[in-house]
Amino acid sequence: MKKLLIFHPALAPYRVDQFNALSKLFDLEVVFIFDNVWNHKFDQSKLLSQLQCKVSYLLKGPNFKGRVFRFGMFRAIKRIKPDIILGYEYSLTTQYLILLRRLGLIKQKIGSTIDDSIDICNHVQSRIRYLARQNSVSNLDYLVVFSNEVSQYYQNTFNLSDKQIIVSPILQDSARLRNNAEELERLAVQYSQDYQLAGKKVLLFVGRFIPEKGLKAFVKTIYKILLEQDEFIVILVGDGGEKKFVENFVAEHKLESKLLLPGRFEGIELHAWYLCASGFVLPSTYEPYGAVVNEALIFGLKVLCSQFAGCSGLVGENGIVFNPLDEKDTIEKFNRFMNSLAAIENIKLIDKPSLMSNHQTSFIKEWGKLM
């Protein structure tokens, strides 16, 4: 079994199953650069208890405008003696791996996990990232990307071979997320009672209230429809800098019973929200992936998904893809999507089978490119 070393920013819930699946294919150690996700603090002790791979941390080093370098990387490589090393994005971590190999200090195959949607591939955010990408791609043995579309982009643009690109979307284990039906149903019934959801068509959003999620424009675009349609309700689960705007907008337009803001949840308390919803929305204007769409599909929800989300390819016949920057398109597809949904009645997990297909064969095939 080959040794795989992954340098990764921090542990998030949607990464647990991927790391565990990799630990069955490789002797895996993940070295985290931060002790938590910087903009979304998760219960790390609970997440770590679910991991089946070796874990360590490198937390010391300079940090300049979000760009970090960690002391001890070379020492970690010498300790672990991996066959393959993965950095992340075109970060300083990845640039350092390239430098170490150029200097002859390491001989291993190296690669990087690239969390770009096809839209981000085509519209590079900055000159620095553009130059880092140009330098990195020609010096890396492997790239790990989210979709076949992004894989084709790198093959066509940088003349890479299919064997150099691992297509590995962030997918969670349906059985693990759905394994406590009794508690999920208890919580979902409680939420439904607390917010009077019975008989309503409930559209759920889960995420941070930040500009990239497109919530301000989405709320402004659809609020009149909410007022006109008695059975439509939108629930925004999460927190963040734009929440105050949404709260003020709700008060100003008397949307208290139509647009609900229950707060931030994680773990089973979050997953229960999927169970008492009719459908899911992700209106992001910038979204490298969007793991919440995978979660929504696992809990049997169809999805109204932004075309700018890297995960939009997961939706297929289980939802509608729309342009959140186009008001007319948003209104037309919001109405069509909401009218296709069923109202909330009896809440039973068995009545919402997962809409995600089994990707295990594809996962093994793609990561087998490293073996």
C-alpha positions in Angstrom: 0.0 0.0 0.0 1.5 3.3 -1.1 2.0 6.1 1.4 0.0 9.3 0.7 0.7 12.6 2.4 -1.9 15.3 2.1 -1.3 18.9 3.3 -4.7 20.4 3.7 -6.0 23.7 5.2 -8.4 22.3 7.9 -10.9 19.6 8.6 -14.5 20.3 7.6 -17.5 17.9 7.9 -17.8 17.3 4.2 -14.1 16.0 4.0 -14.4 13.2 6.6 -15.8 10.6 4.3 -13.3 11.4 1.5 -10.3 11.0 3.8 -11.7 7.8 5.3 -12.2 6.4 1.8 -8.7 7.3 0.8 -7.4 5.6 4.0 -8.7 2.3 2.6 -6.7 2.8 -0.6 -3.5 4.3 0.8 -1.4 4.5 4.0 -2.7 8.1 4.5 -1.6 10.9 6.8 -3.3 14.3 6.6 -1.3 17.3 7.9 -3.6 20.3 8.6 -2.4 23.8 8.3 -5.1 25.3 10.6 -6.8 23.8 13.6 -10.2 24.8 12.3 -11.9 26.3 9.2 -11.1 30.0 9.5 -14.5 31.3 8.6 -16.7 28.5 10.0 -15.8 27.0 13.3 -16.7 23.4 13.5 -16.7 20.9 16.5 -13.2 19.5 15.7 -13.2 16.9 18.5 -16.4 15.4 17.0 -15.0 15.4 13.5 -11.6 14.0 14.5 -13.4 11.1 16.3 -14.9 10.1 12.9 -11.5 10.1 11.0 -9.8 6.8 10.2 -6.5 8.1 9.0 -3.5 9.5 10.7 -3.6 13.3 11.4 -1.0 15.9 12.4 -0.8 19.7 12.4 1.6 22.4 11.3 0.4 25.7 12.9 3.5 27.9 13.0 4.6 30.2 10.2 3.9 33.6 8.6 0.5 34.6 7.4 0.1 37.5 5.0 -3.3 38.5 3.6 -4.6 34.9 3.8 -1.5 33.4 2.3 0.2 31.1 4.8 3.5 29.2 5.0 4.1 26.6 7.6 7.4 25.7 9.2 8.1 22.0 9.4 6.9 20.7 6.1 10.2 19.2 5.0 10.6 17.6 8.4 7.1 16.1 8.2 8.0 14.7 4.7 11.2 13.1 6.1 9.3 11.6 9.0 6.4 10.2 7.0 8.5 9.1 4.0 5.5 9.2 1.6 5.4 7.9 -2.0 3.1 10.8 -3.1 2.5 14.2 -1.7 -0.4 16.5 -2.3 -0.6 20.2 -1.5 -3.7 22.3 -2.0 -4.6 24.9 -4.6 -1.7 26.9 -6.0 -0.8 27.9 -2.4 2.6 28.6 -0.9 2.4 25.0 0.4 2.3 23.7 -3.2 5.0 26.1 -4.4 7.2 24.9 -1.6 6.7 21.3 -2.7 7.7 22.3 -6.2 10.8 24.1 -4.9 11.9 21.1 -2.7 11.8 18.9 -5.7 13.6 21.3 -8.0 16.4 21.5 -5.4 16.5 17.7 -5.3 15.6 17.6 -1.6 12.6 15.3 -2.3 12.1 12.7 -5.1 8.4 11.9 -4.6 5.6 12.4 -7.0 3.7 15.7 -6.1 0.3 17.1 -6.9 -2.3 19.5 -5.6 -6.1 19.5 -4.9 -7.7 22.2 -7.0 -11.2 23.3 -5.8 -12.1 25.3 -8.9 -15.4 25.3 -10.7 -15.3 25.6 -14.5 -16.3 29.2 -14.1 -13.3 29.9 -11.9 -11.0 28.1 -14.3 -12.2 30.5 -17.1 -12.1 33.6 -14.9 -8.9 33.5 -12.8 -9.4 35.8 -9.8 -6.1 37.6 -9.8 -2.8 38.0 -11.6 -1.0 36.3 -8.8 -3.2 33.2 -9.0 -2.8 33.2 -12.8 1.0 33.1 -12.5 0.9 30.6 -9.7 -1.3 28.3 -11.8 1.0 28.6 -14.9 4.1 27.7 -12.7 2.4 24.9 -10.8 0.6 22.9 -13.5 3.8 22.3 -15.5 5.7 21.2 -12.4 3.1 18.9 -10.8 2.6 15.2 -11.5 -1.1 15.2 -10.5 -4.1 17.5 -10.1 -7.2 16.5 -8.1 -10.3 18.3 -9.4 -14.0 18.2 -8.8 -15.5 17.4 -12.2 -14.9 16.0 -15.6 -15.6 19.4 -17.1 -12.6 20.9 -15.1 -10.5 17.9 -16.0 -11.1 18.5 -19.7 -10.3 22.2 -19.2 -6.8 21.3 -17.8 -6.2 18.6 -20.5 -7.1 21.0 -23.3 -5.5 24.2 -21.8 -2.3 22.7 -20.4 -1.9 19.6 -22.5 -2.2 17.3 -19.5 -3.0 13.6 -19.9 -6.1 12.0 -18.3 -3.8 9.9 -16.1 -2.5 13.1 -14.5 -5.9 14.3 -13.3 -8.0 12.7 -10.6 -11.7 13.6 -10.8 -12.9 13.4 -7.2 -16.0 15.5 -6.2 -16.6 16.0 -2.5 -19.1 13.3 -1.7 -20.3 12.2 1.7 -21.4 8.7 2.8 -25.2 8.6 2.5 -25.4 5.7 5.0 -23.4 7.7 7.7 -25.5 10.8 7.3 -28.8 9.0 7.4 -28.0 6.3 10.0 -29.9 7.8 12.9 -33.4 8.0 11.5 -35.2 8.2 14.8 -33.3 11.2 16.0 -33.4 12.9 12.6 -37.1 12.5 12.5 -37.6 13.7 16.1 -35.6 16.9 15.4 -37.3 17.5 12.1 -40.8 17.1 13.5 -39.8 19.6 16.3 -38.6 22.1 13.7 -41.7 21.7 11.7 -43.9 22.3 14.7 -41.8 25.3 15.9 -42.0 27.0 12.5 -45.4 25.8 11.4 -44.2 24.1 8.3 -47.0 21.5 7.8 -48.7 22.1 4.5 -46.0 24.4 3.2 -43.6 24.1 0.3 -40.3 24.7 2.1 -37.2 25.8 0.3 -34.0 25.4 2.3 -30.6 27.2 2.1 -27.7 26.1 4.3 -24.5 28.2 4.4 -22.7 31.4 5.3 -24.3 34.8 4.9 -21.5 36.2 2.8 -21.6 38.1 -0.6 -20.5 35.0 -2.6 -23.6 33.1 -1.6 -25.8 35.6 -3.4 -28.4 35.8 -0.7 -29.1 39.5 -0.9 -29.9 39.5 -4.6 -31.9 36.2 -4.3 -34.1 37.5 -1.4 -34.7 40.8 -3.2 -35.7 38.9 -6.4 -38.1 36.3 -4.9 -39.7 38.1 -1.9 -42.8 39.4 -3.8 -43.5 35.8 -4.9 -43.3 34.7 -1.3 -45.9 37.3 -0.3 -48.2 36.2 -3.2 -47.9 32.5 -2.7 -49.3 31.4 0.7 -47.7 28.0 0.7 -44.2 29.1 -0.2 -41.6 29.4 2.7 -37.9 29.9 2.5 -35.6 28.9 5.4 -32.0 30.3 5.5 -29.9 28.2 7.9 -26.6 29.7 8.9 -24.8 32.9 10.0 -22.5 35.5 8.7 -21.9 39.2 7.9 -25.0 39.7 5.6 -27.4 38.2 8.1 -28.3 41.7 9.5 -29.3 42.8 6.1 -31.6 39.9 5.6 -33.1 40.4 9.1 -33.8 44.1 8.3 -35.2 43.1 4.9 -37.6 40.6 6.5 -38.8 43.2 9.0 -39.2 46.0 6.3 -41.3 43.8 4.0 -43.2 41.9 6.7 -41.7 38.5 5.7 -41.5 37.1 9.2 -43.7 34.1 8.4 -42.3 33.6 4.9 -38.5 33.9 5.2 -37.2 32.2 8.4 -33.8 32.6 10.0 -33.4 29.8 12.6 -29.6 30.2 13.1 -26.5 28.1 12.6 -26.5 24.3 13.1 -24.1 21.4 12.5 -24.1 17.7 12.7 -27.4 15.9 13.1 -29.1 19.1 14.2 -28.3 20.5 10.8 -29.1 17.4 8.8 -32.6 17.3 10.4 -33.4 20.6 8.5 -33.1 18.7 5.2 -35.7 16.3 6.4 -38.4 19.0 7.0 -37.8 20.8 3.6 -39.4 20.3 0.2 -36.4 21.4 -1.8 -33.0 23.1 -1.6 -31.4 26.2 -3.1 -27.8 27.4 -3.7 -27.9 30.9 -5.3 -24.1 31.5 -5.2 -22.4 33.8 -7.6 -19.0 32.3 -6.7 -18.8 28.7 -5.5 -15.8 26.4 -6.1 -17.9 23.4 -5.2 -20.9 23.5 -2.8 -20.9 20.4 -0.6 -24.3 21.3 0.8 -25.9 20.2 -2.6 -24.5 16.7 -2.0 -26.0 16.7 1.5 -29.4 17.9 0.1 -29.4 15.1 -2.5 -28.5 12.5 0.1 -31.6 13.5 2.0 -33.8 13.3 -1.0 -34.2 17.0 -1.9 -34.2 18.3 -5.4 -32.0 21.3 -5.9 -32.3 24.8 -7.4 -28.6 25.3 -8.1 -26.6 28.2 -9.3 -24.8 27.7 -12.6 -21.6 29.1 -11.0 -21.4 26.3 -8.4 -18.8 23.5 -9.1 -21.4 21.0 -7.8 -24.0 22.0 -10.4 -23.1 18.8 -12.4 -24.5 16.7 -9.5 -28.0 18.0 -10.0 -29.0 16.5 -13.4 -32.7 15.5 -13.4 -32.9 16.1 -9.7 -33.4 19.9 -9.9 -32.9 23.0 -12.0 -29.7 25.0 -12.7 -30.2 28.8 -12.9 -28.3 32.1 -13.3 -28.5 34.0 -10.1 -27.2 37.1 -11.8 -30.2 37.1 -14.2 -33.4 38.3 -12.4 -35.7 37.0 -15.1 -34.1 33.6 -15.2 -34.2 33.4 -11.4 -37.9 34.3 -11.1 -38.9 31.9 -13.9 -36.9 28.9 -12.6 -37.8 29.7 -8.9 -41.5 29.5 -9.8 -41.1 26.4 -11.8 -39.1 24.7 -9.1 -41.4 25.6 -6.3 -44.5 24.5 -8.2 -42.8 21.1 -8.7 -42.3 20.5 -5.0 -44.5 18.7 -2.5 -45.8 20.3 0.6 -44.5 19.1 4.0 -46.7 16.4 5.6 -45.6 13.4 7.5 -41.9 13.5 8.2 -40.3 10.1 7.6 -36.7 9.5 6.4 -37.8 6.5 4.5 -40.1 8.7 2.3 -37.0 10.7 1.2 -34.6 8.2 -0.4 -31.2 9.4 -1.4 -30.9 10.9 -4.8 -27.2 10.4 -5.0 -25.8 7.5 -7.0 -23.0 5.3 -5.7 -19.7 6.8 -6.9 -17.4 4.2 -5.2 -16.3 2.5 -8.4 -15.4 5.8 -10.0 -13.6 6.9 -6.8 -11.4 3.8 -6.8 -10.7 4.1 -10.5 -9.7 7.8 -10.3 -7.5 7.5 -7.3 -6.0 4.3 -8.8 -4.1 6.7 -11.1 -1.7 7.3 -8.2 -1.1 3.6 -7.6 
